[in-house]
Amino acid sequence: MIGIDKSLLTLEKILEATDGIHVLGPSVITFTSVATDSRSVEKNTLFVPLIGEVQDGHKYIPQAMEKGASVVFIARKNYEDDSNFFVNLHHEKPGVTFIVVENTMTALQKAAGAYVEKFPHLMKIAVTGSSGKTTTKEILVSIMKQKYNVICNQGNLNSETGLPLSVFKIRSEHECGIFEMGMNRENEIGEISAVLKANFAIVTNIGTAHIGLLGSRDNIAREKAKVFDHFHNFGTGVIPFDDDYVDFLKDQIEGKVVLYGQDTDTVKYVADLGLGGTKFTVGGIETVLSLPGKYNYKNALGAIALAEVLGLSSAEIAKGISELEPMFGRSQVLEGKYTIVQDCYNANPDSMEKSIEFVSSVNDERKKVFVLGDMLELGEDSVKEHEKAGELALHSSADMVIFAGDEMNVAFEKIRASVSGKEIFHYAGRSDDSMKEIAEKISSSVPEKSIVLIKGSRGMGLERITKILEGGEL
């Protein structure tokens, strides 16, 4: 009975949730963590080997067992193709329980959904949208923890695997769970929404992120709206009043609809502090959102709107805003030899436009350098969207624009003949050498204390430029 009490789920509950078959090992199980990467396995871990286009995680089962995995999922086909392999592993470590499932990814999600059901009193909040998800989530977490014990996904662990792994971190002391939901394919939001079954949800916007995978903004809107699928007439959807898809999103919400994005009876805009953020009042209490840009202020308005629905006071909201910690690569303002606006955790056409417009609008006599990196996963829209980024840079207040990466070459070519009074350069690829060349160009061309915007997709690794500019080495 001790094993059952300690384990995140019983064997019976896993088999029921996943339609699994217990094939080898003990029937009383104990697992206190879940991993899909054998390197993350510790004692008493449920190891879920995933099958990707290149790798099959089943080959790492022996390593996972050596590190302490106590329960292992096995895809039915893998078991049927080589059952002796698993039988031999069982003989080596008879204390490990093996469960055969049809699909290990689906089983992970189903097991995670069963685990969430153990916490019926948890306030379950989902945050999705084409851009601003992580920022909105982090603002909401900072606010909600003024009153509640909060659990959330770390960073942007928001995918078909990241979300299920994140909810397995929920414990009995948690009162509020805030989970970001992202997507890279059709119905990914639908699948992970079924794991959490959120009571409350914020949609930040319907943009063009991943349009190369979904095909159109209509498809993106339909996908994002699946975050509301489990309201069942009890729930609150918080959506931006000025989004093109606001009416569509309203129609998908079975429950309360809250619109955000402008001043309310309690929230009043005071001043744009430029790189210092935004000053505003909540219930007459002045506070400062340290993240710069109107788009980040709007993200805050979404978080505040939901916090008010959930009964937080103006004082708690204002304190949560003021205590927000900066996030790596997301509108970070780093003061040193240069004033670096590092926004390179992610990039899509919407966030690229917002970053360029914001830094361009900063009223400052200092020189400005824009380093704009590739926006990945845009599919057939890539050329058009990178050309658009080039046009935005051309008409910005930047003194120098550096295009980084292979896809940004079209932006460079689009505007090179039109440039007047602005230096532009292009560096291909994403190698360390390219990053060093870009940093050297900035160091040799612009004075110290200049403003440097660094914006691009995570896969570009543009933070390496920041490291060099701040005196570090790669």
C-alpha positions as CSV (number, residue, x, y, z in Angstrom):
1,M,0.0,0.0,0.0
2,I,2.9,2.3,0.6
3,G,3.8,2.1,-3.1
4,I,0.3,3.0,-4.2
5,D,0.2,6.0,-1.8
6,K,3.5,7.4,-3.0
7,S,3.0,6.8,-6.7
8,L,1.7,9.6,-8.9
9,L,-0.7,7.0,-10.4
10,T,-1.6,3.4,-9.7
11,L,-1.1,0.7,-12.3
12,E,-4.9,0.3,-12.5
13,K,-5.4,4.0,-13.3
14,I,-2.7,4.0,-16.0
15,L,-4.1,0.9,-17.7
16,E,-7.6,2.4,-17.6
17,A,-6.4,5.8,-19.0
18,T,-4.1,4.4,-21.7
19,D,-5.9,1.2,-22.7
20,G,-2.5,-0.4,-21.8
21,I,-1.5,-3.9,-21.1
22,H,0.7,-4.9,-18.1
23,V,3.1,-7.3,-19.6
24,L,6.1,-7.6,-17.3
25,G,7.1,-6.6,-13.8
26,P,5.3,-5.9,-10.5
27,S,1.7,-4.9,-10.4
28,V,2.3,-2.5,-7.5
29,I,4.2,0.5,-8.9
30,T,5.8,3.6,-7.6
31,F,6.8,6.5,-9.8
32,T,7.3,10.1,-8.6
33,S,8.4,11.7,-11.9
34,V,7.9,11.3,-15.6
35,A,10.5,11.6,-18.4
36,T,10.7,11.2,-22.2
37,D,14.5,11.8,-22.2
38,S,16.6,9.1,-20.6
39,R,19.1,11.7,-19.5
40,S,16.4,13.2,-17.2
41,V,15.5,9.9,-15.6
42,E,16.0,9.6,-11.8
43,K,14.9,7.0,-9.2
44,N,11.3,6.0,-9.6
45,T,10.6,7.6,-13.0
46,L,8.0,6.6,-15.5
47,F,10.0,6.6,-18.7
48,V,8.0,7.2,-22.0
49,P,10.1,6.4,-25.1
50,L,8.9,8.6,-28.0
51,I,9.2,7.7,-31.7
52,G,10.2,10.6,-33.9
53,E,11.2,10.9,-37.5
54,V,14.8,10.2,-36.8
55,Q,15.1,8.7,-33.3
56,D,13.2,5.9,-31.6
57,G,13.3,6.3,-27.8
58,H,12.9,2.6,-27.2
59,K,16.6,2.1,-27.7
60,Y,17.3,4.2,-24.6
61,I,15.2,2.1,-22.3
62,P,18.2,0.2,-20.9
63,Q,19.9,3.5,-20.0
64,A,16.6,4.8,-18.4
65,M,16.4,1.6,-16.3
66,E,20.0,1.9,-15.2
67,K,19.2,5.5,-14.0
68,G,16.2,4.3,-11.9
69,A,13.2,4.1,-14.2
70,S,10.6,2.0,-12.3
71,V,7.8,2.0,-15.0
72,V,8.3,2.0,-18.8
73,F,5.8,2.4,-21.6
74,I,6.4,0.3,-24.8
75,A,4.7,0.9,-28.1
76,R,2.8,-2.2,-29.2
77,K,4.6,-2.6,-32.5
78,N,8.0,-2.4,-30.8
79,Y,6.9,-5.1,-28.3
80,E,5.5,-7.4,-31.0
81,D,8.6,-6.9,-33.2
82,D,11.1,-7.8,-30.5
83,S,9.5,-9.1,-27.3
84,N,12.6,-11.0,-26.3
85,F,14.5,-7.7,-26.0
86,F,12.1,-6.5,-23.3
87,V,11.9,-10.0,-21.6
88,N,15.7,-9.9,-21.3
89,L,15.5,-6.4,-19.8
90,H,12.9,-7.7,-17.3
91,H,15.2,-10.6,-16.3
92,E,18.0,-8.1,-15.6
93,K,15.8,-5.7,-13.6
94,P,12.6,-7.6,-12.5
95,G,11.5,-4.7,-10.4
96,V,10.6,-2.5,-13.4
97,T,7.1,-2.6,-14.7
98,F,6.5,-2.7,-18.5
99,I,3.2,-1.5,-20.0
100,V,2.4,-1.9,-23.7
101,V,0.4,0.9,-25.3
102,E,-0.7,1.6,-28.8
103,N,1.2,4.9,-29.1
104,T,3.6,6.1,-26.4
105,M,2.9,9.8,-27.1
106,T,-0.9,9.3,-26.8
107,A,-0.4,7.2,-23.7
108,L,1.7,10.0,-22.1
109,Q,-1.1,12.5,-22.8
110,K,-3.8,10.1,-21.5
111,A,-1.9,9.3,-18.3
112,A,-1.3,13.0,-17.8
113,G,-5.0,13.7,-18.2
114,A,-5.8,11.1,-15.6
115,Y,-3.3,12.6,-13.2
116,V,-4.9,16.1,-13.6
117,E,-8.2,14.6,-12.6
118,K,-6.8,13.9,-9.1
119,F,-6.9,17.6,-8.4
120,P,-10.6,18.6,-8.8
121,H,-10.1,21.8,-6.8
122,L,-7.2,23.2,-8.9
123,M,-8.0,26.3,-10.8
124,K,-6.8,25.3,-14.3
125,I,-5.8,28.1,-16.6
126,A,-4.5,27.8,-20.2
127,V,-2.7,30.5,-22.2
128,T,-2.4,30.3,-26.0
129,G,-2.0,32.6,-29.0
130,S,0.4,33.2,-31.9
131,S,2.7,35.4,-29.9
132,G,3.0,36.6,-26.3
133,K,2.0,33.3,-24.7
134,T,5.0,32.9,-22.4
135,T,5.0,36.6,-21.4
136,T,1.3,36.6,-20.6
137,K,1.7,33.4,-18.6
138,E,4.6,34.7,-16.6
139,I,2.8,38.0,-15.8
140,L,-0.3,36.0,-14.7
141,V,1.9,33.7,-12.5
142,S,3.5,36.7,-10.9
143,I,0.0,38.2,-10.1
144,M,-1.7,34.9,-9.0
145,K,1.1,33.9,-6.6
146,Q,0.3,37.0,-4.5
147,K,-2.8,35.0,-3.3
148,Y,-2.4,31.3,-4.4
149,N,0.1,28.5,-4.5
150,V,0.8,28.4,-8.2
151,I,2.2,25.7,-10.5
152,C,3.1,26.5,-14.1
153,N,5.1,25.0,-17.0
154,Q,8.7,26.1,-17.1
155,G,9.9,28.2,-20.0
156,N,7.8,27.2,-23.0
157,L,7.3,23.5,-22.2
158,N,3.9,23.9,-24.0
159,S,3.9,21.2,-26.7
160,E,2.4,17.7,-27.2
161,T,5.0,16.4,-24.8
162,G,5.9,19.5,-22.8
163,L,2.4,20.1,-21.5
164,P,1.8,16.5,-20.2
165,L,5.3,16.5,-18.6
166,S,4.5,19.8,-17.0
167,V,1.1,18.8,-15.4
168,F,2.9,15.8,-13.7
169,K,4.5,18.5,-11.5
170,I,1.2,19.4,-9.9
171,R,1.0,18.5,-6.2
172,S,-1.7,18.6,-3.6
173,E,-0.5,21.9,-2.2
174,H,-1.1,23.7,-5.5
175,E,-4.2,25.9,-5.8
176,C,-3.8,27.3,-9.2
177,G,-2.2,25.8,-12.4
178,I,-1.2,28.1,-15.3
179,F,-0.1,26.3,-18.4
180,E,0.9,27.7,-21.8
181,M,-0.2,25.8,-24.9
182,G,1.6,25.9,-28.2
183,M,1.3,24.1,-31.4
184,N,3.4,22.9,-34.4
185,R,0.7,20.9,-36.2
186,E,-3.0,20.4,-36.6
187,N,-5.0,19.4,-33.5
188,E,-2.0,19.7,-31.1
189,I,-4.0,22.3,-29.0
190,G,-6.9,19.9,-29.2
191,E,-4.8,17.1,-27.7
192,I,-3.2,19.0,-24.9
193,S,-6.4,20.9,-24.1
194,A,-7.9,17.5,-23.4
195,V,-5.1,16.8,-20.9
196,L,-5.6,20.0,-18.8
197,K,-9.3,20.6,-19.4
198,A,-8.9,24.2,-18.5
199,N,-11.7,26.2,-16.7
200,F,-10.1,29.5,-17.7
201,A,-8.2,30.5,-20.8
202,I,-6.5,33.5,-22.4
203,V,-5.9,33.9,-26.1
204,T,-3.3,36.5,-26.8
205,N,-3.9,36.9,-30.6
206,I,-4.4,35.1,-33.8
207,G,-1.4,35.8,-35.9
208,T,0.7,34.0,-38.5
209,A,3.1,32.0,-36.3
210,H,3.3,28.4,-37.8
211,I,1.2,29.5,-40.8
212,G,3.5,27.3,-42.9
213,L,2.3,24.3,-41.0
214,L,-1.4,25.3,-40.6
215,G,-2.0,26.9,-44.0
216,S,-4.1,29.9,-43.1
217,R,-5.0,32.2,-40.2
218,D,-8.5,30.7,-40.3
219,N,-7.0,27.3,-39.5
220,I,-4.8,28.9,-36.8
221,A,-7.9,30.5,-35.2
222,R,-9.8,27.2,-35.3
223,E,-6.9,25.5,-33.6
224,K,-6.3,28.1,-30.9
225,A,-10.1,28.0,-30.1
226,K,-9.7,24.4,-29.0
227,V,-8.4,25.8,-25.7
228,F,-12.0,26.4,-24.8
229,D,-13.2,22.9,-25.7
230,H,-13.7,21.7,-22.1
231,F,-15.6,24.7,-20.6
232,H,-19.0,23.0,-20.9
233,N,-20.8,26.2,-19.9
234,F,-18.6,26.7,-16.9
235,G,-15.5,28.7,-17.7
236,T,-14.1,32.1,-18.7
237,G,-12.5,32.9,-22.0
238,V,-10.3,36.1,-22.1
239,I,-9.7,37.4,-25.6
240,P,-8.4,40.7,-27.2
241,F,-11.2,43.1,-28.2
242,D,-9.4,44.3,-31.3
243,D,-8.3,40.9,-32.8
244,D,-9.6,40.1,-36.3
245,Y,-11.0,36.9,-35.0
246,V,-12.7,38.2,-31.8
247,D,-16.2,37.4,-33.0
248,F,-15.2,33.9,-34.1
249,L,-13.5,33.3,-30.7
250,K,-16.5,34.6,-28.8
251,D,-18.7,32.0,-30.6
252,Q,-16.4,29.2,-29.5
253,I,-16.7,30.0,-25.8
254,E,-19.4,28.1,-23.8
255,G,-19.2,30.3,-20.7
256,K,-18.2,33.8,-19.8
257,V,-16.4,36.1,-22.3
258,V,-14.1,38.8,-21.2
259,L,-12.6,41.3,-23.6
260,Y,-9.3,43.0,-22.9
261,G,-6.8,45.4,-24.5
262,Q,-7.8,48.9,-23.4
263,D,-8.4,50.9,-20.2
264,T,-11.1,49.7,-17.9
265,D,-12.8,51.1,-14.7
266,T,-9.9,49.8,-12.7
267,V,-6.9,49.8,-15.1
268,K,-5.6,53.2,-16.4
269,Y,-2.6,53.8,-18.6
270,V,-0.3,56.5,-17.3
271,A,2.9,56.6,-19.4
272,D,5.2,54.8,-21.8
273,L,8.6,54.7,-20.1
274,G,10.4,53.5,-23.3
275,L,12.9,50.9,-22.5
276,G,11.9,51.2,-18.9
277,G,8.5,49.7,-19.5
278,T,4.9,51.0,-19.0
279,K,3.5,52.9,-16.0
280,F,-0.2,52.4,-15.2
281,T,-2.6,52.2,-12.3
282,V,-4.8,49.4,-11.0
283,G,-7.6,50.6,-8.8
284,G,-5.7,53.8,-8.4
285,I,-2.5,52.1,-7.3
286,E,0.5,53.0,-9.5
287,T,2.7,50.2,-10.8
288,V,5.3,49.7,-13.6
289,L,5.5,46.7,-16.0
290,S,9.2,46.4,-16.5
291,L,8.8,44.7,-19.9
292,P,8.9,47.4,-22.6
293,G,6.6,47.9,-25.5
294,K,2.8,48.4,-26.0
295,Y,2.5,44.7,-27.0
296,N,3.8,43.7,-23.5
297,Y,1.4,46.1,-21.8
298,K,-1.4,44.5,-23.8
299,N,-0.2,41.0,-22.6
300,A,-0.4,42.4,-19.1
301,L,-4.0,43.6,-19.6
302,G,-5.0,40.1,-20.6
303,A,-3.5,38.7,-17.4
304,I,-5.0,41.4,-15.3
305,A,-8.5,40.8,-16.8
306,L,-8.4,37.2,-15.8
307,A,-6.9,37.9,-12.3
308,E,-9.9,40.3,-11.7
309,V,-12.3,37.5,-12.6
310,L,-10.6,35.3,-10.2
311,G,-11.0,37.8,-7.3
312,L,-7.6,39.2,-6.9
313,S,-7.5,42.7,-5.4
314,S,-6.0,45.8,-7.1
315,A,-3.2,45.8,-4.5
316,E,-2.3,42.1,-5.3
317,I,-2.4,42.8,-9.0
318,A,-0.2,45.9,-8.8
319,K,2.3,44.1,-6.6
320,G,2.4,41.1,-8.9
321,I,3.1,43.4,-11.9
322,S,5.9,45.2,-10.0
323,E,7.5,42.0,-8.9
324,L,7.7,40.4,-12.4
325,E,11.2,39.1,-13.1
326,P,12.7,39.5,-16.6
327,M,12.6,36.4,-18.8
328,F,15.5,35.2,-20.9
329,G,15.3,36.4,-24.5
330,R,11.9,38.0,-24.1
331,S,12.1,41.8,-24.2
332,Q,15.1,41.8,-21.9
333,V,16.8,45.1,-21.6
334,L,20.5,44.5,-20.7
335,E,22.6,47.5,-19.8
336,G,26.3,47.3,-20.3
337,K,28.7,48.5,-23.0
338,Y,25.6,48.7,-25.2
339,T,21.9,48.9,-24.3
340,I,20.8,45.5,-25.7
341,V,17.1,44.7,-26.2
342,Q,17.3,40.9,-26.4
343,D,14.2,39.4,-27.9
344,C,15.5,36.2,-29.4
345,Y,13.6,33.4,-27.7
346,N,11.1,33.3,-30.5
347,A,10.2,35.1,-33.7
348,N,7.3,35.2,-36.1
349,P,5.9,38.0,-38.4
350,D,3.7,39.4,-35.6
351,S,6.4,39.6,-33.0
352,M,9.0,40.8,-35.5
353,E,6.8,43.7,-36.5
354,K,6.1,44.6,-32.8
355,S,9.8,44.5,-31.9
356,I,10.8,46.7,-34.8
357,E,8.0,49.2,-34.3
358,F,8.7,49.4,-30.5
359,V,12.5,50.0,-30.6
360,S,12.0,52.3,-33.6
361,S,9.6,54.4,-31.5
362,V,12.0,54.8,-28.6
363,N,12.7,58.5,-28.6
364,D,16.5,58.5,-27.9
365,E,19.4,60.3,-29.4
366,R,21.7,57.3,-29.3
367,K,22.5,55.2,-32.4
368,K,20.3,52.2,-33.0
369,V,21.3,48.8,-34.5
370,F,18.8,46.2,-35.4
371,V,20.0,42.6,-35.7
372,L,17.2,40.7,-37.4
373,G,17.4,36.9,-37.6
374,D,15.5,34.2,-39.6
375,M,11.9,33.5,-38.7
376,L,11.6,29.8,-38.9
377,E,8.6,27.5,-39.8
378,L,6.9,30.0,-42.2
379,G,6.7,27.5,-45.1
380,E,5.6,29.1,-48.4
381,D,5.1,32.4,-46.7
382,S,8.7,32.7,-45.7
383,V,9.9,34.9,-48.6
384,K,6.9,37.3,-48.3
385,E,7.3,37.7,-44.6
386,H,11.0,38.1,-44.6
387,E,10.7,40.8,-47.3
388,K,8.1,42.5,-45.2
389,A,10.5,42.5,-42.2
390,G,13.1,44.1,-44.5
391,E,10.6,46.8,-45.5
392,L,9.8,47.5,-41.8
393,A,13.5,47.8,-41.1
394,L,14.0,50.1,-44.0
395,H,11.4,52.6,-42.7
396,S,12.5,52.2,-39.1
397,S,14.7,54.6,-37.0
398,A,17.6,52.2,-37.0
399,D,20.9,53.6,-38.1
400,M,22.2,50.1,-39.0
401,V,20.4,46.9,-39.9
402,I,22.1,43.6,-39.8
403,F,20.2,40.7,-41.4
404,A,21.3,37.3,-39.9
405,G,20.6,33.9,-41.5
406,D,19.9,32.4,-44.8
407,E,16.2,33.3,-45.0
408,M,16.9,36.9,-44.1
409,N,18.8,37.3,-47.3
410,V,15.6,38.0,-49.2
411,A,15.0,40.9,-46.8
412,F,18.4,42.3,-47.5
413,E,18.0,41.9,-51.3
414,K,14.5,43.5,-51.1
415,I,15.7,46.8,-49.7
416,R,19.4,47.1,-50.6
417,A,18.7,49.3,-53.6
418,S,16.3,51.5,-51.7
419,V,18.5,52.3,-48.7
420,S,19.4,55.9,-48.0
421,G,21.1,57.1,-44.8
422,K,21.1,53.6,-43.3
423,E,23.8,51.0,-43.3
424,I,22.6,47.4,-44.0
425,F,24.5,44.1,-44.0
426,H,23.7,40.4,-44.4
427,Y,25.5,37.5,-42.7
428,A,24.5,34.0,-43.9
429,G,24.0,31.0,-41.7
430,R,23.9,30.6,-37.9
431,S,27.4,29.5,-37.1
432,D,29.5,30.8,-34.3
433,D,31.7,32.5,-36.9
434,S,28.7,34.4,-38.3
435,M,27.7,35.5,-34.8
436,K,31.3,36.7,-34.1
437,E,31.3,38.6,-37.4
438,I,28.1,40.4,-36.5
439,A,29.3,41.3,-33.0
440,E,32.6,42.6,-34.5
441,K,30.7,44.7,-37.0
442,I,28.7,46.3,-34.2
443,S,31.7,46.8,-32.0
444,S,33.7,48.4,-34.8
445,S,31.0,50.6,-36.2
446,V,28.8,52.1,-33.5
447,P,29.7,53.9,-30.2
448,E,29.2,52.4,-26.8
449,K,25.8,52.8,-25.2
450,S,24.1,52.5,-28.6
451,I,20.8,50.6,-28.6
452,V,21.0,47.2,-30.1
453,L,17.8,45.2,-30.9
454,I,18.5,41.4,-31.3
455,K,15.4,39.6,-32.7
456,G,15.1,36.2,-34.3
457,S,13.8,32.7,-33.9
458,R,15.2,30.5,-31.1
459,G,16.9,28.2,-33.6
460,M,19.2,31.1,-34.7
461,G,20.9,31.3,-31.3
462,L,21.3,35.1,-31.5
463,E,22.0,35.4,-27.8
464,R,25.6,34.5,-28.7
465,I,25.9,38.0,-30.2
466,T,24.9,39.4,-26.8
467,K,27.4,37.3,-25.0
468,I,30.2,38.6,-27.2
469,L,29.1,42.2,-27.0
470,E,29.1,41.9,-23.2
471,G,32.7,40.8,-23.3
472,G,32.3,37.0,-23.2
473,E,33.6,34.3,-25.5
474,L,31.8,31.5,-27.4
